Amino acid sequence: MGVQGFQDYIEKHCPSAVVPVELQKLARGSLVGGGRQRPPHTPLRLLVDADNCLHRLYGGFYTDWVSGGQWNHMLGYLAALAKACFGGNIELFVFFNGALEKARLHEWVKRQGNERQTAQQIVSHVQNKGTPPPKVWFLPPVCMAHCIRLALIRFHVKVAQSIEDHHQEVIGFCRENGFHGLVAYDSDYALCNIPYYFSAHALKLSRNGKSLTTSQYLMHEVAKQLDLNPNRFPIFAALLGNHILPDEDLASFHWSLLGPEHPLASLKVRAHQLVLPPCDVVIKAVADYVRNIQDTSDLDAIAKDVFQHSQSRTDDKVIRFKRAIGYYSATSKPMAFHPPHYLARPNPFGMPGIVPPYVPPQMLNIPQTSLQAKPVAPQVPSPGAPGQGPHPYSLAEPALTLDTSGKNLTEQNYSNIPHEGKHTPLYERSSPINPAPSGSPNHVDSAYFPGSSTSSSSDNDEGGGGAANHISGNKIGWEKTGSHSEPQARGDPGDQTKAEGSSTASSGSQLAEGKGSQIGTVQPIPCLLSMPTRNHMDITTPPLPPVAPEVLRVAEHRHKKGLMYPYIFHVLTKGEIKIAVSIEDEASKDLPPAALLYRPVRQYVYGVLFSLAESRKKTERLAFRKNRLPPEFSPVIIKEWAAYKGKSPQTPELVEALAFREWTCPNLKRLWLGKAVEDKNRRMRAFLACMRSDTPAMLNPASVPTHLTVLCCVLRYMVQWPGARILRRQELDAFLAQALSPKLYEPDQLQELKIITSVLTSQF
């Protein structure tokens, strides 16, 4: 779990930090207790991370999300949501995950394995009981994010799409554009300095469409319950385990914090497998450890203490530990600037807020009577204040440099909190981990506003050049250049990073005091089985053909604006894609996996994107003019990461791009940017050719209604599939009937239909 379990920890162990709110009341400037202020002149601006909110945008846990009718229900729900926000003075901006994120590939691999098991549970439930599966098994249908994005655009809701690092881009976009809050559900956001953080999982629209509610996370209350200064959250996040430094690499450190006498010590080794402590126990132990660090600026001393029992790749772990701190420091730093029409005012809890100057700071705050907040004088930071530079938040910053100037001044603000109410972990009974004295600089009051800026950043794996095969059409070296997540040689499993097999641990916590002096005695613990921390193996591929700069500019623009499916930009710039798990019956021996079923379509799309037909035709003409034999064309290889029956997501499949045999497709620049009538016809023909439906009848409205062209192309493609029979006659009739019958347009009617399990053989 690592840092990803921190969000669940807040929900389960910090109930006072989760407060229900009604967004319309906040937008109206209402106060707790029924008081009302003058309505604000500007709307409540909320940024929504769609990656955490798909099931809510889909229809709020719609009961029938497997057996049909989802599209109409989703459109109705999103229309009601857009209407409620417009009428309630709320402006939503939905940010979709469009980044390939090779740095988080090992997390994706784990998630695909879990989702594949869920998909089989769903299929088994539908086949055996003929009813929709439980809501807890919700698995996003394929392309659901793309459909939601198109629907939101239709209802005039602004959307955007990340391009490199989703979390950093969401945080940067939220800060740079003066949003009042972020609606998400991710530990990375909980650990960053977001003014107001709302729950995406609790987002709910009432049946009458008049009330939009969610929960607000009071992170200063979380920090107080952990008894941890928020300035130390970057170190805290780095030591929990994350996408840069996985928790497998920290297993020995986490067990050493518990000590050999902890009740869970017997779980360290079970059946020669690496066992990690429970997430909530790790969070408390790491918080205690970070609280007692004397000098947070001496990262070398901290790393030396953390990895003192490491038996392999210690230097690499230290480097990634610093990179992780740099990553979370960049997301936790104060806002670099504020839009001119907003002022930053601390609310009664000292939390930074971006509120209109004519609206009282209580507008976006839910006061808690149980908290004794100290009054904070409203101050507007000057442009020259430390950490409040005039430049906007940038994702490309210098390497790791932790600014510790003013550390003592900042931490003095957290020294006057009573120690009552602090949770005492179970392992403190037999561990030398003791609570810090009341004057500890880590005690936190309700003023959750780190005054000092720990401004730092680290490049992710994508930005290092190891993942991208070419940029802006320029051919670069395709050898891996030190990327820790990818092997140097094709198919060499020896280059995978391995978790250590630690054989020693300290009795209790080894605290980094001063330059890393240790306390406690060292006693041996059972050895943990070494296992890969990056449970995937990348493969090096040849460089991609150059792409016209105009095409890349158009692709990047459409990608960022959410106007284009993210696979397109990934193929053009990275040469690889990630295919999510689909709900399909793996027990069936007749049906091919969906990833294989539509692979020929993708191969032709790759050929269109890289203009294979025209480039090869030009090369052949040139060789003919010079009386030379046509050269052998090097294949264009795309890496497809996928998980399906018989295929693990741990390694990519190398798929070759194909060109049409029937006709020479124009280059991508002409297809995209051509404005002539014949260019439009070529675009349509390219689509039909990819779907193996390039016949005149497909464009005849008398034969195929125009609005059903895509559906008919997909059905025709499935019927023509060589080998196994994909669609039976009754299944084909069911698709066509649902598309044409006006009686089946209402989701309520579809809800009442009974699934006939005896003929349930098609792909979901």
C-alpha positions in Angstrom: 0.0 0.0 0.0 2.7 2.5 1.0 1.6 6.1 0.7 -1.6 5.1 -1.2 -3.0 3.8 2.1 -2.8 7.2 3.7 -6.2 8.3 2.2 -8.0 5.3 3.7 -6.2 5.9 7.0 -7.7 9.4 7.2 -11.2 8.0 6.6 -10.9 5.3 9.2 -8.6 6.7 11.9 -9.2 10.5 11.7 -13.0 10.9 11.8 -12.8 14.5 13.1 -10.8 15.4 10.0 -13.7 14.4 7.6 -16.5 16.9 7.6 -19.6 16.7 5.4 -20.3 19.8 3.4 -22.9 21.1 0.9 -21.2 22.7 -2.0 -24.1 25.0 -2.9 -24.0 26.5 0.6 -20.3 27.2 0.3 -20.9 28.7 -3.1 -23.5 31.0 -1.7 -21.2 32.1 1.1 -23.4 30.6 3.8 -22.1 30.2 7.3 -22.5 27.3 9.7 -25.7 27.8 11.8 -27.9 29.1 9.0 -26.3 32.6 8.7 -25.9 34.0 5.2 -23.5 36.5 3.7 -23.9 38.5 0.6 -23.7 36.2 -2.4 -20.2 36.2 -4.0 -19.8 37.7 -7.4 -17.7 34.9 -8.6 -18.5 31.2 -8.6 -17.0 28.5 -6.3 -14.3 27.1 -8.6 -13.5 23.4 -8.0 -11.0 21.2 -9.9 -12.1 17.6 -10.1 -9.7 14.8 -10.7 -11.7 12.5 -12.9 -9.3 9.6 -12.3 -10.7 9.4 -8.7 -14.2 10.2 -9.6 -15.2 8.1 -12.6 -17.8 6.0 -10.7 -19.4 9.2 -9.5 -19.4 11.0 -12.8 -20.7 7.7 -14.3 -23.9 8.1 -12.4 -23.2 7.9 -8.7 -22.8 4.1 -8.4 -25.5 3.4 -10.9 -26.8 -0.1 -10.0 -26.9 -1.5 -13.5 -23.4 -0.6 -14.9 -22.8 -3.9 -16.7 -25.8 -5.1 -18.7 -26.6 -2.1 -20.9 -28.2 1.3 -20.8 -25.2 3.0 -19.2 -24.8 5.7 -21.9 -28.3 7.2 -21.5 -28.2 7.1 -17.8 -24.7 8.7 -17.7 -25.8 11.5 -20.0 -28.8 12.2 -17.8 -26.8 12.2 -14.7 -24.1 14.5 -16.1 -26.7 16.8 -17.5 -28.3 17.1 -14.0 -24.9 17.6 -12.4 -24.0 20.4 -14.9 -27.4 22.0 -14.3 -27.0 21.8 -10.5 -23.5 23.4 -10.6 -24.6 26.2 -13.0 -27.6 27.0 -10.8 -25.7 26.7 -7.6 -22.9 29.2 -8.5 -20.3 26.4 -8.9 -17.8 26.1 -11.7 -16.4 22.6 -12.2 -13.2 21.9 -14.1 -12.6 18.2 -14.7 -9.1 17.0 -15.1 -8.6 13.6 -16.8 -5.5 11.4 -16.6 -3.9 11.4 -20.0 -0.4 10.6 -19.0 1.4 7.4 -19.7 3.3 7.7 -16.4 6.0 5.1 -16.9 7.3 6.0 -13.4 4.1 4.5 -11.9 4.0 1.5 -14.2 4.7 -1.0 -11.4 1.6 0.4 -9.6 -0.4 0.0 -12.8 0.8 -3.6 -13.1 -0.4 -4.5 -9.6 -3.8 -2.7 -10.2 -4.4 -4.7 -13.4 -3.9 -8.0 -11.6 -6.5 -7.0 -9.0 -8.9 -5.7 -11.6 -8.6 -8.9 -13.6 -9.7 -10.9 -10.6 -12.6 -8.5 -10.1 -13.7 -8.9 -13.7 -13.9 -12.6 -13.3 -16.0 -12.2 -10.2 -18.4 -9.9 -12.1 -18.8 -12.4 -15.0 -19.4 -15.3 -12.6 -22.0 -13.3 -10.7 -23.9 -12.3 -13.8 -23.8 -15.8 -15.2 -24.9 -17.5 -12.0 -27.5 -15.0 -10.6 -28.5 -12.9 -13.7 -28.5 -9.7 -11.6 -26.1 -6.6 -11.7 -23.0 -7.2 -9.6 -22.4 -5.5 -6.3 -21.4 -1.8 -6.3 -18.1 -2.6 -4.6 -17.0 -4.5 -7.7 -17.4 -1.5 -9.9 -14.9 -1.7 -12.7 -14.8 1.1 -15.2 -15.9 -0.1 -18.6 -13.4 0.3 -21.4 -13.2 3.9 -22.7 -15.5 5.1 -20.0 -13.3 8.1 -19.2 -13.3 9.1 -22.9 -17.1 8.9 -23.0 -17.5 11.0 -19.9 -15.1 13.6 -21.2 -17.1 13.9 -24.4 -20.3 14.2 -22.5 -18.9 16.9 -20.2 -17.8 18.9 -23.3 -21.3 18.5 -24.6 -22.7 20.0 -21.4 -20.2 22.9 -21.5 -18.2 21.7 -18.5 -14.5 22.6 -19.0 -12.1 19.6 -19.2 -8.4 19.1 -19.5 -6.0 16.2 -19.7 -2.6 15.6 -18.2 0.3 14.9 -20.4 3.3 13.7 -18.3 2.8 13.5 -14.5 -0.9 13.5 -13.6 -0.6 14.4 -10.0 1.9 17.2 -10.4 -0.1 18.7 -13.3 -3.4 18.6 -11.3 -1.8 20.3 -8.4 0.0 22.9 -10.6 -3.2 23.6 -12.5 -5.1 24.0 -9.3 -2.6 26.5 -8.0 -1.9 28.5 -11.1 -5.6 29.0 -12.0 -6.9 30.1 -8.6 -9.2 27.2 -7.8 -10.8 27.3 -4.4 -10.5 23.6 -3.9 -9.7 20.1 -5.3 -12.2 17.3 -5.5 -10.2 14.0 -5.5 -9.4 10.9 -3.5 -5.7 10.2 -3.5 -3.0 10.2 -0.9 -0.7 12.3 -3.0 -3.2 15.1 -2.8 -3.7 14.7 0.9 0.0 15.1 1.5 0.3 18.3 -0.6 -0.5 21.8 0.3 -3.9 22.2 -1.3 -6.1 24.9 0.3 -9.3 22.9 0.4 -9.4 19.2 -0.3 -12.8 17.5 -0.9 -13.7 13.8 -1.3 -14.4 12.6 -4.8 -15.8 9.3 -3.5 -18.3 11.1 -1.3 -19.5 13.4 -4.1 -23.3 13.0 -4.3 -26.1 14.7 -6.2 -29.5 14.4 -4.6 -32.4 12.9 -6.6 -34.0 16.3 -7.2 -30.7 17.7 -8.4 -30.7 20.6 -6.0 -28.1 19.4 -3.4 -24.5 18.5 -4.2 -22.7 17.2 -1.1 -19.3 15.8 -0.3 -16.8 15.6 2.5 -14.0 18.1 3.3 -10.7 16.8 4.6 -9.2 19.0 7.3 -5.6 18.2 6.9 -4.5 20.3 9.8 -6.6 18.0 12.0 -4.9 15.0 10.4 -1.5 16.5 11.1 -2.5 17.2 14.7 -3.7 13.6 15.3 -0.4 12.3 13.8 1.4 14.9 16.0 3.5 15.7 12.9 4.5 19.0 11.4 3.1 19.3 7.9 6.5 20.6 6.8 7.7 17.0 7.4 5.0 15.5 5.2 7.5 15.1 2.2 9.8 12.9 4.4 6.8 11.1 5.8 5.5 10.3 2.3 9.0 9.2 1.1 9.3 6.7 4.0 5.9 5.3 3.6 6.7 3.9 0.2 5.6 5.4 -3.1 6.0 5.1 -6.9 9.6 6.3 -6.6 10.7 4.3 -3.6 8.3 1.3 -3.3 7.4 0.0 0.1 9.1 -3.3 -0.7 12.4 -1.5 -0.5 11.4 -0.1 2.9 10.1 -3.4 4.3 13.2 -3.9 6.6 12.9 -0.3 7.8 9.2 -0.7 8.6 9.7 -3.9 10.5 12.6 -2.4 12.4 10.3 0.4 13.6 8.0 -2.2 15.2 10.7 -4.2 16.9 10.9 -7.9 17.5 8.5 -7.8 20.4 5.7 -6.3 18.5 2.6 -8.6 18.3 2.8 -8.5 14.5 6.5 -9.6 14.5 5.5 -13.2 13.7 4.1 -12.0 10.3 7.6 -11.0 9.1 8.1 -14.3 7.3 5.3 -16.5 6.0 5.9 -19.2 3.5 9.1 -17.6 2.3 7.3 -14.5 1.0 7.9 -10.9 1.7 5.2 -9.7 4.1 4.6 -6.1 4.8 3.1 -4.7 8.1 -0.4 -3.4 8.0 -0.7 0.0 6.5 -2.2 1.8 9.5 0.6 0.4 11.8 3.2 1.6 9.3 1.7 5.1 9.1 1.8 5.5 12.9 5.3 4.1 13.2 6.7 6.2 10.4 5.0 9.3 11.8 6.7 8.7 15.1 10.0 8.2 13.4 9.8 11.4 11.3 8.6 13.4 14.3 11.8 12.5 16.2 14.2 13.4 13.4 16.3 16.2 14.7 17.7 17.7 11.5 15.3 17.2 8.5 17.8 18.9 6.2 20.5 16.2 6.6 19.0 13.8 4.1 22.2 11.7 4.0 22.1 11.0 7.7 18.4 10.1 7.5 19.0 7.8 4.5 22.0 6.2 6.3 19.8 5.4 9.3 16.8 4.2 7.2 18.9 1.9 5.0 21.4 0.8 7.6 20.4 -2.9 7.1 20.2 -2.8 3.3 22.1 -5.6 1.7 21.7 -4.6 -1.9 21.3 -1.5 -4.1 21.8 0.8 -1.1 23.1 3.7 -3.2 20.2 3.4 -5.6 17.7 3.4 -2.7 19.3 6.5 -1.2 19.1 8.3 -4.5 15.4 7.4 -4.9 14.7 8.4 -1.3 16.0 11.9 -2.1 14.0 12.0 -5.3 10.9 11.0 -3.5 11.4 13.8 -1.0 11.9 16.2 -3.8 8.8 15.0 -5.5 6.5 15.5 -2.5 8.3 18.8 -1.5 7.4 20.2 -5.0 3.7 19.3 -4.5 3.7 20.6 -0.9 5.3 24.0 -1.4 3.1 27.1 -1.0 1.5 28.7 -4.0 3.9 30.7 -6.0 1.4 33.4 -6.9 -2.2 34.3 -6.8 -4.4 35.6 -9.6 -4.9 39.4 -9.3 -8.6 39.2 -8.5 -8.0 36.9 -5.5 -6.3 37.5 -2.2 -4.8 34.8 0.0 -6.3 35.0 3.4 -5.8 32.5 6.2 -9.1 31.3 7.6 -9.7 31.0 11.3 -7.7 27.8 11.3 -4.7 29.4 9.6 -5.2 27.4 6.4 -4.4 29.3 3.2 -7.3 30.0 1.1 -8.0 31.6 -2.3 -11.2 33.5 -1.8 -12.6 36.6 -3.4 -11.8 39.7 -1.4 -15.4 40.6 -0.9 -16.4 37.2 0.5 -15.5 36.4 4.2 -12.9 33.8 4.6 -15.4 31.5 6.3 -17.0 30.9 2.9 -15.1 27.7 2.2 -14.5 26.6 5.8 -16.5 24.4 8.1 -15.7 25.5 11.7 -15.4 22.8 14.3 -16.4 23.7 17.9 -14.1 21.0 19.3 -11.0 22.7 18.0 -9.5 25.6 19.9 -8.0 27.6 17.0 -5.8 30.5 17.7 -6.8 33.8 16.0 -4.5 34.5 13.1 -4.2 38.0 11.8 -5.1 38.2 8.1 -2.0 38.9 6.1 -1.4 39.1 2.4 2.0 37.7 1.4 4.2 40.1 -0.4 5.6 39.2 -3.8 9.1 39.1 -2.3 8.2 36.8 0.6 10.1 33.5 0.8 8.4 30.8 -1.1 6.0 33.2 -2.7 7.9 34.1 -5.8 6.3 35.8 -8.8 6.7 32.8 -11.1 3.9 30.3 -11.6 4.2 26.7 -10.5 6.4 24.7 -12.9 6.7 21.0 -13.3 10.3 21.3 -14.6 12.3 22.7 -11.7 16.0 22.3 -10.6 17.1 19.2 -8.9 16.6 18.4 -5.3 17.5 21.4 -3.1 15.7 21.5 0.3 15.4 25.0 1.6 15.8 24.9 5.3 16.2 28.6 5.9 13.7 29.7 8.4 13.1 26.2 9.7 13.3 27.1 13.3 11.0 30.1 12.9 8.4 28.0 11.1 8.4 25.1 13.6 8.0 27.5 16.5 4.4 28.0 15.3 3.7 24.3 16.2 5.1 24.3 19.7 2.2 25.3 21.8 -0.2 22.4 21.4 -1.3 20.2 24.3 -0.4 16.6 24.0 -3.7 15.2 25.0 -5.7 13.0 22.7 -2.7 11.7 20.8 -3.1 8.2 19.6 -0.8 5.7 21.3 0.2 3.0 18.9 0.0 -0.6 20.1 3.7 -1.2 19.6 4.7 1.6 21.9 4.1 -0.7 24.8 7.2 -2.7 24.1 9.1 -0.2 21.9 11.5 2.6 22.9 9.5 4.9 20.7 8.2 7.5 23.2 6.1 10.6 22.6 8.1 13.8 22.0 8.0 16.3 24.8 5.3 19.0 24.8 7.8 21.4 23.5 8.6 19.3 20.4 8.8 21.3 17.2 6.6 18.7 15.6 3.5 19.4 17.6 0.9 20.8 15.3 -1.9 23.2 16.0 -4.8 23.9 13.8 -2.8 26.4 11.8 -2.0 24.1 8.9 0.1 26.5 6.9 3.7 25.7 6.4 5.5 29.0 6.5 8.8 27.8 5.1 9.0 26.6 1.6 10.7 23.2 1.0 10.8 24.0 -2.7 12.3 21.1 -4.6 11.4 18.8 -7.4 12.6 15.7 -9.1 12.2 14.5 -12.6 10.1 11.4 -13.1 11.0 8.5 -15.2 9.3 9.8 -18.2 11.2 13.1 -18.2 14.5 11.3 -18.1 14.4 10.3 -21.7 14.3 6.6 -20.9 10.7 6.2 -21.8 10.2 8.5 -24.7 11.6 7.2 -28.0 11.5 10.5 -29.8 10.4 14.1 -29.1 9.0 16.6 -31.5 9.9 14.4 -34.4 13.6 14.5 -33.7 15.4 11.1 -33.7 17.3 10.5 -30.5 19.2 7.5 -29.1 16.9 4.7 -28.1 19.3 3.1 -25.7 18.1 3.4 -22.1 20.0 6.0 -20.2 20.1 5.0 -16.6 16.3 4.8 -16.0 16.0 2.7 -12.9 12.7 1.3 -14.0 13.8 -0.1 -17.3 16.5 -2.8 -18.1 19.4 -2.0 -20.3 19.2 -5.0 -22.5 16.2 -6.5 -24.4 14.6 -9.2 -22.3 17.2 -9.2 -19.5 15.5 -9.9 -16.2 18.7 -9.4 -14.3 18.4 -5.6 -14.5 15.2 -5.5 -12.6 15.6 -3.8 -9.3 15.3 -6.2 -6.4 14.1 -5.8 -2.8 16.6 -6.4 -0.2 16.7 -9.4 2.0 17.4 -7.8 5.3 18.7 -10.0 8.1 19.0 -7.5 10.9 16.7 -5.0 12.5 16.8 -2.7 15.5 14.9 -3.2 18.7 12.3 -0.5 18.2 12.9 2.6 16.2 16.4 3.8 15.2 16.1 7.5 15.3 18.2 9.8 13.3 19.6 12.2 15.9 22.1 14.8 14.9 24.1 13.1 12.1 22.4 9.8 12.4 23.4 8.5 15.9 21.5 5.4 16.9 19.7 4.2 20.0 18.7 0.7 21.0 20.3 -2.6 20.4 20.6 -4.4 17.1 19.1 -7.9 17.0 18.7 -10.3 14.1 15.4 -10.9 12.5 14.5 -13.5 9.9 15.6 -12.8 6.4 12.9 -11.6 3.9 12.7 -13.1 0.5 14.1 -10.9 -2.2 11.5 -9.8 -4.7 11.4 -7.3 -7.5 10.3 -3.8 -6.5 9.5 -3.0 -10.1 7.3 -6.0 -11.0 7.6 -5.3 -14.7 10.3 -5.6 -17.3 10.6 -3.1 -20.1 11.9 -3.9 -23.6 14.0 -1.6 -25.7 12.6 -0.9 -29.2 14.0 0.9 -32.3 13.4 4.6 -32.6 10.1 5.7 -34.1 9.9 7.5 -37.4 10.0 11.3 -37.3 6.6 13.1 -37.0 6.0 16.5 -38.5 6.3 19.3 -35.9 2.8 20.7 -37.0 1.3 17.3 -36.3 2.9 17.1 -32.8 1.7 20.6 -32.0 -1.9 19.7 -32.9 -1.7 16.4 -31.1 -0.4 18.1 -27.9 -3.0 20.8 -28.1 -5.9 18.4 -28.6 -4.5 16.1 -25.9 -4.3 18.8 -23.3 -7.8 20.1 -24.1 -9.3 16.7 -23.8 -10.3 16.6 -27.4 -8.4 13.5 -28.4 -8.1 10.0 -27.1 -4.8 9.8 -25.0 -3.5 6.7 -27.0 -2.8 8.9 -30.0 -0.4 11.2 -28.2 1.2 8.2 -26.4 1.9 6.5 -29.7 3.3 9.6 -31.4 5.6 10.6 -28.6 6.3 7.4 -26.6 5.6 4.6 -28.9 3.6 2.6 -26.3 0.2 2.4 -24.7 -1.4 0.8 -21.6 -4.6 -1.2 -22.3 -6.8 -1.5 -19.2 -8.5 -4.8 -18.2 -11.9 -5.3 -19.8 -14.8 -7.3 -18.4 -14.7 -10.6 -20.3 -15.2 -14.2 -19.6 -11.7 -15.9 -19.4 -13.3 -19.3 -19.0 -14.6 -19.2 -22.6 -12.4 -21.0 -25.0 -14.0 -19.6 -28.1 -13.8 -15.8 -27.6 -10.4 -14.1 -28.0 -9.4 -11.5 -25.4 -10.6 -7.9 -26.3 -7.0 -6.8 -26.5 -6.3 -9.3 -29.3 -9.7 -8.9 -30.9 -9.0 -5.3 -31.8 -5.3 -5.4 -32.2 -5.5 -5.4 -36.0 -7.4 -2.2 -35.8 -4.7 -0.6 -33.7 -2.0 -1.8 -36.1 -3.6 0.0 -39.0 -4.1 3.1 -36.8 -0.4 3.0 -36.0 0.4 2.9 -39.7 -1.8 5.9 -40.3 -0.3 7.9 -37.4 3.3 7.3 -38.7 2.3 7.7 -42.4 3.7 4.3 -43.4 2.0 4.0 -46.7 3.1 7.3 -48.2 6.6 7.2 -46.8 7.3 3.8 -48.1 5.7 4.6 -51.5 8.1 7.7 -51.8 11.1 5.5 -50.9 10.1 2.9 -53.5 9.7 5.6 -56.2 13.1 7.1 -55.4 14.7 3.6 -55.7 13.0 3.0 -59.0 14.2 6.3 -60.4 17.8 5.4 -59.5 17.5 1.9 -60.8 17.9 0.4 -57.3 16.1 -2.4 -55.5 13.6 -1.2 -53.0 15.2 -1.1 -49.5 14.0 -3.3 -46.7 11.9 -1.2 -44.4 12.5 -1.4 -40.7 9.3 -2.2 -38.9 7.6 0.4 -36.7 7.2 -1.3 -33.3 4.7 -0.1 -30.7 4.8 -1.5 -27.1 1.4 -2.5 -25.8 1.1 -3.1 -22.0 -2.0 -5.3 -21.4 -3.4 -8.0 -19.1 -5.7 -10.7 -20.3 -6.0 -14.5 -20.3 -2.6 -16.0 -20.8 -0.9 -12.6 -20.8 0.7 -10.9 -17.7 1.0 -7.1 -17.7 4.5 -7.3 -16.4 6.0 -7.2 -19.9 4.9 -5.3 -23.0 4.0 -6.9 -26.3 5.7 -5.7 -29.4 3.1 -4.8 -32.1 4.1 -3.9 -35.6 2.4 -1.0 -37.4 0.7 -1.9 -40.7 -0.2 0.0 -43.9 -3.3 -0.5 -46.0 -3.0 -2.7 -49.1 -6.0 -1.4 -50.9 -4.9 2.2 -51.2 -2.2 4.6 -50.3 -3.3 6.6 -47.2 -2.1 10.2 -47.2 0.3 11.4 -44.5 -1.0 12.3 -41.1 -0.4 16.0 -41.6 -2.7 16.1 -44.7 -5.3 13.9 -43.0 -5.5 16.1 -39.9 -4.9 19.6 -41.3 -6.4 19.2 -44.8 -9.5 21.4 -45.4 -10.5 20.3 -48.9 -13.5 18.0 -49.5 -11.4 15.2 -50.7 -9.4 15.4 -47.4 -12.6 14.8 -45.5 -13.4 11.8 -47.7 -9.9 10.5 -47.1 -10.3 10.8 -43.4 -13.5 8.8 -43.5 -12.0 6.2 -45.8 -9.0 5.8 -43.4 -11.4 5.1 -40.6 -13.4 2.6 -42.6 -10.2 0.8 -43.8 -8.9 0.5 -40.2 -12.2 -1.2 -39.3 -12.2 -3.4 -42.4 -15.3 -1.8 -43.7 -14.1 0.1 -46.7 -17.1 -0.6 -48.9 -19.4 2.0 -50.7 -22.4 0.6 -48.9 -21.1 1.8 -45.5 -21.4 5.4 -46.7 -24.9 5.0 -48.2 -27.4 6.4 -45.7 -30.1 4.2 -47.2 -28.1 1.1 -46.1 -26.4 2.4 -42.9 -27.9 5.4 -41.1 -25.1 8.0 -40.6 -25.4 8.1 -36.8 -25.0 4.3 -36.7 -21.9 4.1 -38.8 -19.5 3.4 -35.9 -21.8 0.7 -34.4 -22.2 -1.0 -37.8 -18.4 -0.9 -38.4 -17.7 -2.5 -35.0 -20.4 -5.2 -35.6 -19.1 -5.9 -39.1 -15.6 -6.2 -37.8 -16.6 -8.7 -35.2 -18.6 -10.8 -37.7 -15.6 -10.9 -40.1 -13.2 -12.0 -37.4 -11.4 -15.1 -38.8 -11.5 -18.3 -36.8 -13.8 -18.2 -33.8 -17.3 -17.0 -34.1 -17.6 -13.8 -32.1 -21.3 -12.9 -32.5 -24.3 -15.2 -32.8 -27.4 -14.2 -34.7 -29.4 -13.3 -31.6 -26.6 -11.2 -30.2 -26.3 -9.3 -33.5 -30.0 -8.7 -33.5 -29.9 -7.5 -29.9 -27.3 -4.9 -30.7 -29.3 -3.6 -33.7 -32.6 -3.6 -31.8 -31.1 -1.6 -29.0 -29.7 0.9 -31.5 -33.0 1.3 -33.4 -35.8 0.6 -31.0 -37.2 3.8 -29.3 -38.5 1.6 -26.6 -35.0 0.8 -25.4 -33.8 4.3 -25.1 -34.9 4.7 -21.4 -32.5 3.3 -18.8 -35.4 2.7 -16.4 -36.9 0.2 -18.9 -33.5 -1.5 -19.4 -33.2 -1.8 -15.7 -36.3 -4.0 -15.7 -35.0 -6.4 -18.3 -33.9 -9.8 -17.2 -30.5 -11.0 -18.4 -30.7 -14.3 -20.3 -27.7 -16.1 -18.9 -28.0 -19.0 -21.3 -26.9 -16.9 -24.2 -24.5 -14.7 -22.3 -21.4 -15.2 -24.4 -20.4 -11.8 -25.8 -17.7 -9.5 -24.6 -18.9 -6.9 -22.1 
